[in-house]
Amino acid sequence: INNCVKCSQKANKCVTCIDNYYPDSNGVCQTCDSKHCSQCDSTNGKCTACSSGYYLSGDACVKCSTTIKNCNLCSSATECTTCAHKYYPSGSKCELCTSKGCSEDCNPSSGSCSDCIDGYYLSGSTCPTCASSVANCAKCTGANACTECKSGYFRESASKCTECSSKTNCKSWRYSY
């Protein structure tokens, strides 16, 4: 019998079929009922697990990105485990990597950063803002390593941006080094 793993000893009927098949009442292996189903109940053909990129809703498989925009892999309609390129899972949705200071290439499963956009610096696998370590810093290479201050400020040192005033002529200072 095609797609059969175990036949009954008394009759020429299949009792256990290969994955994605189930034995019908005549002992013939039939394909699972639902499209994109990876595993189904061996007695009735109802889907019990879905292919990658789909989740089980009742006995049907639904594409992850149908309910969670930019989601590639999910465990349910509200839990994405891996997002599309340039996105990371955050609660029940996929957020842009750049929304937390990462470059476009953050880890699609964990959201950890490998590089940061301007105005942020890499600290482990996160991207804090430059201004979080040096007030009024626009660009930096790390904590307390400001390379450019915001408009209206000049770089006094790598760890200090000072406001331009009537006492200081900002045109005589370079904003970045």
C-alpha positions in Angstrom: 0.0 0.0 0.0 1.4 3.4 -1.0 2.7 5.7 1.8 2.0 3.0 4.4 4.4 2.4 7.3 2.4 -0.4 9.1 -0.3 -2.7 7.8 -2.8 -4.7 9.8 -2.0 -8.4 10.2 -5.5 -9.6 9.5 -6.4 -7.5 6.5 -4.6 -5.7 3.7 -5.2 -2.3 5.3 -2.8 0.4 6.4 -2.9 1.4 10.1 0.0 3.9 10.1 0.9 6.1 7.2 4.0 8.2 6.6 4.1 11.9 7.6 1.4 14.1 6.0 -0.8 11.1 5.3 -3.5 9.2 7.3 -5.3 5.9 6.8 -8.9 6.3 5.8 -11.7 3.9 6.8 -10.6 1.5 4.0 -7.0 1.5 5.2 -5.7 3.5 2.3 -3.3 6.4 3.0 -4.8 9.8 2.1 -3.0 13.2 2.2 -3.8 15.6 5.1 -6.8 17.8 4.6 -5.2 21.2 5.0 -2.8 23.0 2.6 0.6 23.7 4.2 0.1 21.0 6.8 3.2 19.2 8.0 1.5 16.7 10.3 -2.1 15.5 10.6 -4.2 13.3 12.9 -3.8 9.7 11.7 -7.5 8.9 12.2 -9.2 11.8 10.5 -6.7 13.8 8.5 -7.2 17.0 10.4 -4.1 19.1 10.6 -2.1 19.1 13.9 1.1 21.0 12.8 1.9 23.4 9.9 4.8 23.9 7.6 7.4 26.6 8.4 6.0 30.1 8.0 2.4 29.0 9.0 0.6 28.5 12.3 -2.4 26.2 13.2 -5.7 27.9 13.5 -8.4 25.3 14.3 -7.4 22.7 11.8 -6.2 25.0 9.0 -2.8 26.5 8.4 -2.5 30.3 8.2 0.5 32.2 6.8 2.3 34.1 9.7 2.6 37.3 7.7 -1.2 37.3 7.2 -1.8 38.2 10.8 1.6 39.7 11.8 3.0 42.0 9.1 6.6 41.2 8.1 6.6 37.9 10.2 8.4 34.9 8.6 8.1 32.3 11.4 5.5 32.3 14.2 4.0 30.0 16.9 0.5 31.6 16.9 -1.5 34.5 15.5 0.1 36.8 18.1 3.7 35.5 18.5 6.3 36.0 15.9 9.6 34.2 16.4 11.5 35.4 13.3 10.7 38.5 11.3 11.6 39.5 7.7 14.9 41.2 6.9 15.3 44.6 8.5 12.7 43.7 11.3 12.8 42.1 14.7 10.0 40.6 17.0 8.6 42.9 19.6 5.6 41.7 21.4 2.9 40.7 18.9 4.5 42.6 15.9 7.6 43.1 13.9 9.4 46.4 14.4 11.9 48.0 12.1 15.5 47.5 13.3 16.1 51.2 12.9 13.4 52.0 15.4 15.8 51.1 18.2 18.9 52.5 16.6 20.1 49.4 14.8 21.3 49.5 11.3 18.9 47.7 8.9 20.6 44.4 9.6 19.6 43.4 13.1 19.0 39.8 14.1 15.5 38.8 12.8 14.9 36.6 15.9 16.4 38.4 18.8 16.7 42.0 17.5 20.3 42.2 18.6 22.3 44.8 16.7 25.6 44.4 15.0 25.9 48.0 13.8 24.1 51.3 14.6 22.7 54.2 12.6 24.1 57.7 13.1 23.3 59.2 16.5 23.7 55.8 18.2 26.7 53.6 19.2 27.1 49.9 19.6 27.2 48.7 23.2 27.2 44.9 23.3 24.2 44.1 21.1 22.2 47.3 21.7 22.4 50.8 20.3 22.0 53.6 23.0 21.8 57.2 21.7 25.0 59.2 21.6 23.2 61.9 23.7 22.6 59.3 26.5 26.3 59.4 27.3 27.2 62.9 26.2 24.5 65.5 26.4 23.7 67.2 23.0 25.9 64.8 21.1 24.8 64.1 17.5 27.3 61.5 16.4 29.7 59.3 18.4 31.9 56.2 18.2 31.0 55.0 21.7 30.1 56.0 25.2 31.8 59.3 26.0 33.3 59.4 22.5 31.4 62.2 20.8 32.6 63.2 17.3 29.9 65.7 16.5 27.6 67.9 18.6 24.1 69.0 17.8 23.5 72.3 16.0 24.1 75.2 18.4 26.8 73.3 20.4 30.5 72.8 19.9 32.7 69.9 20.9 34.8 70.9 23.9 36.0 67.4 24.3 35.0 63.8 23.4 32.8 63.8 26.5 31.4 67.4 26.4 29.3 69.4 24.0 29.0 73.1 25.1 26.2 75.5 24.0 27.3 78.3 21.7 26.8 81.7 23.4 27.5 85.3 22.8 30.8 84.7 24.7 31.9 82.0 22.3 32.0 82.3 18.6 31.0 78.9 17.3 32.3 79.7 13.9 35.8 79.5 15.3 35.2 76.0 16.6 34.9 72.9 14.5 31.7 71.0 15.2 33.4 67.6 14.5 36.8 66.2 14.6 
